[in-house]
């Protein structure tokens, strides 16, 4: 590894450590080569997310996302990283692991859906979005993990990513609404008679418990996606399995807290404490996924 590549990986590790509050707990369980590769993948994914969540006008965001897509195309075709440290690290990771660049293109497609303000009429519409922004990450991680059966593993990785994204959506209902975004399918909102809004204190309104009922219903659906996705874990080597179980375990516990008391998300962004995440990671290293 040249000094330039080594420095690039350090940059990606710093980005992951400071910005991937949940992801990082799992990554720490991997051997150095896989940890470096996943940090490079995360750093590029973080760049894409930051464009989508930034303050630039819509057209500027779409232009920046197109520029990322072009840089990935050059990287895949000729290894041209342009001296960009994140791309330097990602290119090296591609030489070591079968990183599917088309999954990054799906991520870009999903973030573009955010930028243009896509709405979701049905859960099938939402599932397509979740597959783009999170299933893609699951498949990127799988390319580094490797698996005993690569014919079935990608579908499980995809399902696990979709499960995690559903958890994010439930956690962030209030924050997203304040930012002008609604991810819950309109069909589900209508079914439970929910009109998402906040009161004069900025607290989500829960008329007659309708929102709580919808949240519990959505959490039950997400659990089924976890059950499917976690079939990936036995196909992985011990440390990759621990990483996967740690990341999913943190989100599953968060989902359980939300389902047990939906009122917790009405006025805050819920998260697990550092010691709770550490306990999940330790349990995952010992082979427990529950």
C-alpha positions, 0 to 999 in steps of 0.5 A: 500500500502506497503512502497516498492510499494509506492516507486515503484510507485514514481519511475514510476511517475518520469520516466513518468514525465521526459520521457513522454513529451506528455503522461504525460499531459493526465495522470495528469488528472486522479485520483491517482489510475489510474495515478499510474497504467498508470505510471507503464505501461508507465515505463515498455513500456519505458524500452522496447523502450529504449532497441530498441533505444539503442546503443547495438548490435542487438543480445544484444538488442534481448537478453534484449527484451527476458529477459523482456518477461521472466520477464513479464511471471513470473510476470503474473504466480506467481507475481515474480517481482524480486525486480524490482521497475517497476515490483513491481508497475506493479504487484500492478497495475495488482491486481487493474486493468485487465492489459493485459500482452499479449499487452506488448508481442505485444509491444515487438514484434513491437520493435523486428521488429525495431531491425531487421530492418523490412521494410514496403512494404504496409500500411497494413504492417505498420498498423501491426507494429503500432498495435504492438507498439502503439495499444498495449499501447492503450489497456493497457491504456483502461484496466486502464480507463475501459469503458461502453462497453468493447466489442467495446472499445478495437478496438477503443483504438487500432485505436487511438494508430495506429493514434498516431503512424502514427503521430510520423512517420510523425514527425520523418521522418528525425530523423528516416532516419538519424538512418537508418530507414524508416517507410513510406510504399514503396508503398506510396513512389513509388506512390509519386515518393519520394526517402528519403534522406537529402542534405549536410545540413542534410535537407530532400530533397523535389523534386518538392514538392513530399515529401510534397504531400506524407506527406499530404496524410499520414496525411489525412489517419491518421486523419481517424484513429483518427476519428475511435479511438476517438469513445472511448472517450464517453465510458469512465468516465469523467476523463479517457475521459479527459486523452484520449482526452488530449493525442490524442488532442496533437498529432492531433494538431501536425498532423495538423501543419505537414499537414499545412506545411510539410516543418517544419519537413524537418530540425527539430523534431517538437513539441508543446510548453508546454503552447499549451499542457496545453491548450489541456489538459484544453480543454479536462477536459472540454469535448472538443476533437477537 
